[in-house]
Amino acid sequence: MATYSVLKASRLWVNTHDRWFLLTCAVIYEVFLIIKIEIANPAEIVTISKKIPEFEQKKTLKQLKSKLDGVVNLILVAKVNGELVGFKVGYQLTEDTFYSWLGGIIPEYRNCGIATLLLNYQEKWASNSGYKTIKVKSMNRFPTMVNLLFSNGYEVEETGKSVNNSKGKILFSKNLGVTKDINGSSA
């Protein structure tokens, strides 16, 4: 996978034969990231969630274990050069439905496709495990996540208020293993 970033951008006024020219320079470099998706444990999620600023209330190991013990679950992490950079956690909601509960990418590694890789891995695992639907909640204040869900075929199932009544929660769902043709018909 390759991503391009601007290393340095600068403007320079140059005087040549009594004429001024504005030169804008951008040095581009190519970065190859080797991203590894692995099954993980709750302790790794606690470690990485501390690096994600959007999590107002960090989950403790006790909270994670309490939520996940006794239910079928999947805990994934993304690593770049051995460093934890992202995660996705989900669990069985019903016999047919898997719930994607928590996920995040540390800011330095956003926009590299890591969230999409985690999402795709989770969907494939859920489908292979016999789940027919996957559900996830997000909020309007996380537009990147909302866009990721829409661009991967999730549909709004329900909207409502959050715990503090400030921002609306959105429940998304996606049918697994059901593909639609260009006309929207099930294939």
SVG drawing of the C-alpha trace seen along z (x, -y; Angstrom):
<svg xmlns="http://www.w3.org/2000/svg" viewBox="-35 -45 53 65">
<polyline fill="none" stroke="black" stroke-width="0.4" points="0.0,0.0 1.3,-3.4 0.3,-6.8 1.7,-10.2 2.2,-13.1 3.5,-16.5 6.9,-16.6 7.5,-20.3 5.6,-23.1 7.0,-26.6 6.6,-29.7 9.5,-31.7 9.6,-35.0 12.3,-35.1 13.7,-38.2 14.9,-37.5 15.9,-40.4 13.7,-42.8 10.7,-40.5 9.3,-38.8 8.0,-35.3 6.2,-33.3 7.5,-29.8 5.5,-27.2 7.4,-24.1 6.0,-20.8 8.3,-17.9 6.4,-14.7 7.7,-11.4 6.3,-7.9 5.6,-6.0 4.9,-2.3 3.1,-1.0 3.0,2.7 -0.2,3.1 -0.9,6.2 -4.3,7.1 -4.3,9.5 -6.7,11.0 -5.9,9.4 -6.9,9.3 -8.7,6.6 -5.4,5.4 -4.1,4.3 -7.3,2.3 -6.9,0.5 -3.3,-0.5 -4.2,-1.8 -7.5,-3.5 -5.4,-5.9 -3.9,-7.3 -7.3,-8.1 -8.5,-11.6 -12.1,-11.1 -12.7,-8.6 -13.9,-10.8 -14.3,-7.9 -11.5,-5.4 -12.5,-1.8 -10.8,0.0 -9.7,3.6 -12.5,4.5 -15.1,2.8 -14.0,4.6 -13.8,8.0 -17.3,7.4 -18.8,6.6 -17.1,9.4 -17.0,12.3 -19.5,15.0 -20.3,13.8 -18.8,14.6 -16.5,11.7 -13.8,10.5 -11.0,8.2 -8.8,6.9 -5.8,4.7 -3.8,3.1 -0.1,2.8 2.5,0.9 6.0,2.0 4.9,3.7 3.2,0.6 -0.4,0.7 -2.2,-1.9 -5.8,-0.9 -8.4,1.5 -12.0,2.8 -14.0,4.8 -17.3,6.5 -19.5,9.1 -22.6,11.3 -25.8,9.4 -28.1,12.2 -27.7,15.5 -27.9,13.7 -26.4,10.3 -22.9,9.2 -22.4,5.8 -19.3,3.7 -18.9,2.0 -15.6,0.0 -12.9,-1.0 -10.4,-3.7 -7.2,-4.7 -4.5,-6.8 -4.4,-10.2 -0.9,-9.8 -2.2,-6.8 -5.6,-8.1 -6.4,-8.3 -4.2,-5.3 -7.0,-2.8 -6.5,-1.1 -10.1,-1.6 -11.3,-0.1 -9.0,2.9 -10.3,3.5 -13.9,3.1 -13.5,5.5 -11.8,8.1 -14.6,7.9 -17.3,8.2 -15.6,11.2 -15.1,12.9 -18.8,12.2 -20.1,13.5 -17.9,16.7 -19.2,17.2 -22.8,17.3 -24.0,13.8 -26.5,12.3 -26.3,8.7 -23.7,6.5 -24.7,3.4 -22.8,0.4 -23.6,-2.9 -21.9,-6.2 -22.7,-9.9 -22.8,-12.9 -19.8,-14.4 -17.7,-11.6 -18.2,-12.4 -15.3,-10.2 -16.8,-7.2 -20.2,-8.0 -18.7,-8.3 -16.8,-5.0 -20.0,-3.2 -22.0,-4.7 -19.2,-4.0 -19.1,-0.4 -22.8,0.3 -24.2,-0.4 -27.6,-1.9 -29.2,-4.0 -31.6,-1.8 -32.4,-4.2 -31.5,-7.6 -31.8,-8.9 -30.2,-11.1 -27.0,-10.3 -26.6,-9.8 -26.0,-13.6 -28.7,-14.5 -26.2,-16.7 -25.4,-14.8 -27.6,-12.3 -26.7,-8.7 -27.1,-6.7 -27.6,-3.0 -26.3,-1.5 -26.8,2.0 -25.5,4.0 -26.7,7.3 -23.7,9.7 -23.3,11.8 -26.1,10.0 -24.7,8.1 -26.8,5.7 -26.4,5.1 -26.3,1.7 -30.1,1.4 -30.2,2.1 -31.7,5.6 -30.3,8.5 -27.9,10.6"/>
</svg>
